[in-house]
Amino acid sequence: MNFPWAIPFAASLFLGIAGCGYIGPIYPPALDIPMRITDLRVAEYGDGLRAVFTVPAMTTEGLPLKTLDRVEVRVGLIPNPFNMDQWAAAAKPYPVPATAPGPVDFSVPVRDWAGKEVGIAVRAQGPKGKWSDWSAFRNLQVAQPLGAPSDLKMENDRDGVKLTWKASAAHFRIYRLTPSPPGATTPPQPDQIGESDHPEYLDSSIEFGTRYTYYVQAVAGELLQSATTESQPITPEDVFPPLSPAGLAAEQGINSIDLSWERNTEPRFQGYNVYRSSGGSAPEKIASLIPAPTYSDHQIESGKTYRYTVTAVGVNGRESPPSAPFEITAQ
């Protein structure tokens, strides 16, 4: 039996297929399984167990991973003998508020685990519900939280900014926040500037007139750290005169009295002033801002006794107290 519509239908089907270009082999849908997290670091920080890690931006299939369904940190007691599946089944999950790949900084309350040795691992779930493998396993002996330093005070000092605080710990780290330079596009971050075994620290690397904020943290090894104590901002000012010159001496020269003293090595030193008096008169300045620690006084009279003092002057114009005086009778 002939069907008159059969040939046109077959022809149209052929034409429809012929109109589609060849696009290569057909692959199954991507699973979007996140790559395993490899950089997990853990430490006790303040009253939390701090987990810092990075969720990779690629899947196990080498494709970009744009979103996450879930990320979780698990903490649990370590079975003996150790078995990862047994640990994971008994460990407590803590959901992490992360919805995209990138760095994560997350804390678990210490109170849940104080005094216990625990294991910590993390994993991520892709947008199709597939979990990554567990990260590297970290174990930690959880101690009672280390108290943060308190009563942090700052003092404008001639040698910098002097910090003092109260704490029962034996070792401290000191951080300093400096404002970003003009035109910076990212907010500044505190930099560690030193450590101390005592509740005090002198920051001698400051620039007068610059605003600083300080942070102090108690530490007992790398895995036990207190929260940081933040200072109020301070702008140290150069209001200090140089130290008084020391070692002033004088000797008779040819028609002169020659003075010398110890050189000032302070970084903000500018010069010396020389003063002279005789017969009980008030000191008179006879030289201003000379750079070298020597001076020859040619305005003298034979048989007359002179009393000399020297001061140092800083770049801020502040003058030191006078040196110890030196008396000499001109010949």
C-alpha positions in Angstrom: 0.0 0.0 0.0 1.4 3.3 -1.0 1.3 6.3 1.5 1.6 9.5 -0.5 2.8 11.4 2.6 5.6 9.0 3.4 8.2 10.4 1.0 7.7 14.1 1.9 7.9 13.1 5.6 11.1 11.2 5.1 12.5 14.0 3.0 11.7 16.6 5.6 13.3 14.4 8.3 16.4 14.0 6.3 16.6 17.7 5.6 16.1 18.4 9.3 19.0 16.2 10.2 21.2 17.5 7.5 20.7 21.0 8.7 22.3 20.3 12.1 26.1 20.6 12.1 28.3 18.0 13.8 29.2 19.2 17.3 31.4 16.3 18.5 30.9 13.6 21.1 28.2 13.9 23.7 29.5 14.1 27.3 27.6 13.4 30.5 26.7 16.4 32.6 29.5 17.8 34.9 29.3 16.7 38.5 30.7 19.9 39.9 32.6 18.2 42.7 34.8 20.8 44.4 38.5 20.0 44.6 39.9 19.0 47.9 40.9 21.8 50.3 44.7 21.5 50.9 45.7 24.4 53.0 43.7 24.0 56.3 45.4 25.6 59.3 44.0 25.5 62.8 44.8 27.2 66.1 43.2 28.2 69.3 42.4 31.9 69.1 40.7 33.7 71.9 37.6 31.7 72.8 37.5 29.9 69.5 39.1 27.2 67.4 40.1 29.1 64.3 40.1 27.3 61.0 41.7 29.1 58.0 41.5 27.6 54.6 40.8 28.2 50.9 38.0 26.6 48.9 39.5 26.0 45.4 37.9 27.6 42.4 38.0 24.5 40.3 36.1 21.2 40.2 37.7 17.7 40.1 36.9 17.8 36.4 39.0 20.9 35.8 36.0 23.2 35.3 35.4 26.5 37.1 33.5 26.2 40.4 31.3 29.3 40.7 29.0 28.5 43.6 28.9 26.3 46.6 25.9 24.6 48.3 27.6 24.1 51.6 30.9 24.2 53.5 31.4 22.5 56.8 34.1 22.2 59.5 33.9 19.1 61.5 35.5 18.7 65.0 35.6 15.4 66.9 37.5 13.2 69.3 40.2 11.1 67.6 39.4 7.3 67.6 42.1 4.8 68.5 43.1 3.2 66.2 42.3 6.1 63.9 39.8 5.7 61.1 38.7 8.7 59.0 35.2 7.4 58.3 34.6 6.6 62.0 35.9 10.0 63.0 33.7 11.8 60.5 30.6 9.9 61.5 31.0 10.9 65.2 32.4 14.4 64.6 30.3 17.5 65.1 29.6 19.5 61.9 29.7 23.3 62.0 28.2 25.0 58.9 30.4 27.7 57.4 28.6 30.7 55.8 30.5 30.5 52.4 28.6 30.4 49.1 31.6 30.8 46.7 35.2 29.6 46.4 37.9 31.6 48.1 39.5 32.2 51.5 37.6 31.3 54.7 38.3 32.3 58.3 35.9 30.5 60.6 35.8 29.8 64.4 34.3 27.1 66.5 33.6 27.7 70.2 36.4 26.5 72.5 33.8 25.7 75.2 32.6 22.7 73.2 36.1 21.0 73.3 38.2 22.6 76.2 40.6 20.1 77.7 40.2 17.5 74.9 42.4 16.5 71.9 40.3 16.8 68.8 40.7 16.3 65.1 39.5 18.9 62.6 38.8 18.7 58.9 36.8 20.6 56.3 35.0 19.8 53.1 32.9 21.7 50.5 29.7 20.7 48.6 29.2 21.8 45.0 26.0 23.2 43.5 24.8 19.6 42.5 25.1 18.2 46.0 28.4 16.4 45.6 30.9 16.7 48.4 34.6 17.2 48.0 37.1 14.8 49.7 38.0 15.7 53.3 40.8 18.2 53.7 44.1 17.3 55.4 43.3 16.2 59.0 44.6 18.4 61.8 44.7 17.5 65.5 44.8 19.9 68.3 45.0 19.7 72.1 42.4 22.3 73.2 43.5 24.3 76.3 41.6 26.9 78.3 41.4 30.2 76.4 44.4 32.5 76.8 43.3 35.8 78.3 43.8 38.9 76.1 46.0 41.7 77.4 44.2 44.5 79.0 44.7 48.2 79.9 46.8 48.9 76.9 48.4 52.3 77.2 50.6 54.4 74.9 53.1 57.1 75.8 54.7 59.6 73.5 58.4 59.0 74.1 61.6 60.7 72.8 62.6 57.3 71.3 59.2 56.4 69.8 55.9 55.1 71.2 56.1 53.2 74.5 53.4 50.6 75.1 52.5 49.0 78.4 49.6 46.6 79.3 48.5 44.1 81.8 48.4 40.3 81.3 49.2 37.0 83.0 50.8 35.4 79.9 54.6 35.2 79.3 55.0 36.1 75.7 53.4 38.7 73.4 53.2 39.8 69.8 52.8 43.5 68.9 51.1 44.7 65.7 50.8 48.2 64.3 48.3 49.7 61.8 49.4 52.6 59.7 47.1 54.5 57.4 47.1 53.6 53.7 49.1 55.9 51.4 47.0 58.3 49.2 45.4 56.5 46.3 45.4 53.1 47.9 42.4 51.0 46.9 42.5 48.4 49.7 42.2 49.0 53.5 45.4 48.8 55.5 46.1 45.7 57.6 48.1 45.6 60.9 51.7 44.4 60.6 53.6 42.5 63.3 56.4 44.8 64.4 57.9 42.9 67.3 57.6 40.4 70.2 58.1 40.8 74.0 58.5 38.6 77.0 57.4 41.5 79.2 54.2 43.6 79.3 55.9 46.5 77.6 57.3 47.4 74.2 59.0 50.5 72.7 58.2 51.1 69.0 61.3 53.0 67.8 60.5 52.8 64.1 57.8 55.5 64.2 57.6 58.7 62.2 56.6 61.7 64.2 53.3 63.1 63.0 52.0 59.8 61.7 48.8 58.2 63.1 49.2 54.7 64.5 46.9 52.1 66.1 48.5 49.2 68.1 47.3 45.7 68.9 48.8 43.3 71.4 48.3 39.5 71.6 49.3 37.0 74.2 50.7 33.7 72.7 51.8 30.4 74.1 53.2 28.8 70.9 51.7 28.9 67.5 48.6 27.0 68.4 47.4 28.9 71.4 46.8 32.6 70.9 44.6 35.2 72.7 42.4 37.7 71.0 44.1 41.0 70.3 43.7 44.1 72.4 43.4 47.3 70.4 44.7 50.7 71.4 43.2 54.1 70.7 44.9 55.8 67.7 48.0 57.9 68.6 49.9 60.5 66.6 53.3 60.8 68.3 54.7 64.4 68.3 58.4 65.4 68.3 58.3 67.6 71.4 61.6 66.4 72.9 64.9 68.3 73.0 68.1 66.5 72.4 70.2 65.2 75.3 72.6 67.6 76.9 76.1 67.5 75.5 78.6 65.6 77.7 82.3 65.7 78.2 82.8 69.5 77.8 86.5 70.5 78.1 88.6 73.6 77.3 92.3 74.3 76.8 94.4 77.3 76.0 95.1 77.8 72.4 97.0 80.5 70.5 95.1 83.6 71.3 92.0 81.5 71.9 90.3 79.1 74.2 89.5 75.8 72.4 86.4 73.9 73.4 85.5 70.3 72.6 82.8 67.8 73.8 81.2 64.5 72.9 79.4 64.3 69.5 75.5 64.0 69.6 74.4 61.0 67.6 70.6 61.4 67.8 68.9 61.2 64.4 67.0 64.5 64.9 69.9 66.6 66.0 70.5 69.9 64.2 73.4 71.7 65.9 75.0 73.2 69.0 74.8 76.5 70.8 77.8 77.7 72.8 77.4 80.0 75.9 80.0 82.0 77.9 80.0 84.1 81.0 82.6 85.8 83.1 82.7 87.6 86.5 79.3 86.4 87.5 77.5 87.7 84.4 74.6 85.9 82.8 75.6 83.4 80.1 75.8 84.9 76.6 75.3 82.9 73.4 78.5 83.2 71.3 77.8 80.5 68.7 74.6 79.2 67.2 73.8 75.9 65.6 77.4 74.9 64.8 77.5 71.3 63.4 80.8 70.1 64.9 81.5 69.4 68.6 84.3 71.9 68.8 84.6 75.7 69.0 87.4 78.2 69.4 86.7 81.4 71.3 89.0 84.2 70.1 87.3 87.0 71.9 89.2 86.6 75.2 91.3 88.7 77.5 94.4 87.4 79.3 93.9 86.8 83.0 90.2 86.7 82.8 88.2 83.6 83.9 85.5 82.3 81.6 82.7 79.8 82.2 81.4 77.9 79.2 78.3 75.7 78.6 77.0 74.0 75.4 73.5 73.0 74.4 72.2 70.7 71.6 69.3 71.8 69.3 67.0 69.4 67.5 65.4 69.8 64.1 62.2 70.7 66.0 64.0 73.8 67.4 64.0 72.4 70.9 67.1 73.1 72.9 68.6 70.8 75.5 69.5 71.8 79.0 73.1 73.1 79.2 76.0 70.9 79.6 78.0 70.8 82.8 80.0 74.0 82.8 83.8 74.3 82.3 85.8 77.2 83.7 89.2 78.3 82.4 91.4 81.4 82.9 92.8 82.8 79.7 96.6 83.1 79.4 
